[in-house]
């Protein structure tokens, strides 16, 4: 993968899309199904020509581009008048930190890869959003990323967070977030890039969003 702003913007937007899915489940008890499917597919997808292929094309990352633009901006309000959600940024930063820690634990990374291989085999019999696949992804996250610590504390409505299927969906999305964080690092992303390229990535995300809207209005 080329280390350039376009690829870093796509990877970070994908990360924000994953944590936006976490926020939706935590607060609403539901998640946009296209968003959810796109994020989960990225975990099991390999051998692609470009980073966009991992997410099925630019049109499937609309939410991620929107969230990145809002969260990296200096204003406290989104264009539709809502308060900026700082939880989303916190989840994203925590996942970037956990992915970096994972890189220092090759045994856990090997366990993660073997788990993903299991998922790929199961996908011959189940869809990506089947309960069997979601639970397996959640298990992979618990067996690997959760062992690194500190665990990500998801805030929201306890009536939603207390449901077993919602907890599994959140862990599956966090696993997809780790995948996006890995792509961010492979594209040359680091703390300094995040600080110095904020404006450039915002502009790039807006350009990508325009392309996505044109391709799938």
N, C-alpha and C positions, 0 to 999 in steps of 0.2 A: 504494500500500500504506500502511495506517495504521501510524504509528510507535507501537507499544505493546508491552507485555511479552509478550503472547501471541504476536505475530508474531516478536519477537526470540527467544523460546524455541523456536519451531518452526524458525526458520532455524539457530540454533545446534545444535539437536538433529540437524537434517539434516546439518550439518557434521560432528558427532561420528559420525554413522552412516557417512558416507563414509570417515572415517579409521579407523573400526573395521573396515571392509572391507579397507583397506590392511593393517592389522595382521593380520587373518586370513590374507590371502594370504602376507604376509611370513613368518609363523611356521608356518602349517599347509599352505600350498600350495593351499588352496581357500578359497572364500568362499560365504557363505549366498546362494543364488541370488535369493531375494526381495529381500534387502537390496541386492544388486548391481544388479538390474533397476530397483528404485526409484530408486537414485542416478543411474544412467545415463539413465533416462527424464527426470529433472529437467533435464538439459542441453539436451534437444531440445524441451522443452515450453514453449509461450509462450501469451500471450493467455488467461490464466486469471483467474477472478474472485477467487480467494483464494490465499494462499501454500500452503495445504493441497492445493489442486487440482494444484499442480506435482508433488506427491509421491503423487498418487492417493488421498488420504484419510489420515485420522489413523492408521488401523490399519497403514499401511505404514512408520510411523516409530517403531514400538515400540523397536527397538534403539537408535535415536538418543536417545529419552527416557531409557532406562535408562542409557546411557553418560553422558549429560549429568549425571544425578543423581549417579552415582558419582564422576565426574571433578571436579565442582564442590564436592563435599563435603569436609569437613575431615579425615575419617577416612582411614586408609591401607589399609583393607581393604574389599572389596566385601561385600555381604550373604552371598554364598556362600563367604566365607572366602579369596578370592583377593587377592593383592597388587594395589593400584591400579596401573594401567599408565600411567606418566608419558609414555611415547612417544606415546600417543594425544593427550594434551593438547598436547604439543610440536608434533605435526603440525598440529593445529587452529590453534594460535597462529601457526605459520608461514604457513598458508594465509590467515589473516586479514591478515597483513602483506603477503603477495604480492598479494592482491586490492587492497589500498590502493595499492600501487606500480603496479598495472595501471591504476588510475584516472588516474594521471599520465602514461600512455603511450597516447594515443588511437590511434596507428597500430597498436600491438599489439592493442588492444581491437578495432579494425576487422578485423584479420586473424582474431582469434578468432571474431567474429560471422560472417564469411564462411565460416569452417570449419564452424560450427554449421549454417549454411544448407546446406552440402554434406551434412552428416549427415542433415538433415531430408529432403533429396531422396533420399538412399540408403535411408531408412527406408520408402520406397514399395516397395522390393524386398527388404529384409533386416529381420530382427528386431533389436531394440535390443541383444541380447546376441550377435549374430552376430560372428564374428571380423573381418569387414570393418568393421563399425561401431566395434568396440572399438579396432582399429588406427587408424582415422581419428581417434577422440577422443584417443588417445595421441599421435598426430602433432600435433594441434592444441595439446595441452599443451606438447609439446616446442618447437613453433615460436613459442609466445607466452610462457607463464608461466615456462618454464625459462630464457628469455632475460633475465628480470628479475633473477634471482639474489638471495640465495644459494639454490642448489638444496636441496630437501628431501632429506636423507639418510635413507633408509628402512632400519631395522635389522631383522634377522630371520635366518632360515636361508638360507645362500647357495645351498643346493641348490634352494630355491624361488625366490629372488630372481634366480638366474642363468638361469631359463627365460624365453625371449622372450615367450611368451604371458602369463606372470605379470607381467612388466614392463609390458606393454601394459595389462593390467587395472588395475595400480596407477596408471599415469598417467591412465587414463580416470576412475578414482575420484577422483584429485586434481583433475581438471578439474571433476568434479561438486562437489567441495569448494569450488572457487572460485565456482561458481554459488551455493552456499549462503552463502558469505562475502559475496557481493554482496547477497543477500537480507537478510542480517544488517545490513549497512550501510544498505540502503534502509528497513529497519524502525527505524532510529534507533540501531543498535548501534554502540558504540565502546568504547575501553578503560575509560572510567569506568563505562559501563553494565555492563560485564562484572564490574567490581570491586564496584560498589554494589548490583547486582541479583542477585548470586549466589544468595542464599537465596530470593528471590522467584521466580527462574527455576527453581530446584530444585522448589519447591512447585508451580509451574505445570506443569512437566514431569511430576510425579507425577500431577497431575489429568488431564493429557492421556493418560498411560499407562493410568489407570483407565478412561477413556472408550474408548481403543483396545481394551482387553481386553474391555469390555462389548460393543463392536460386532463384535469378531471373537474370541470366546473360544477 
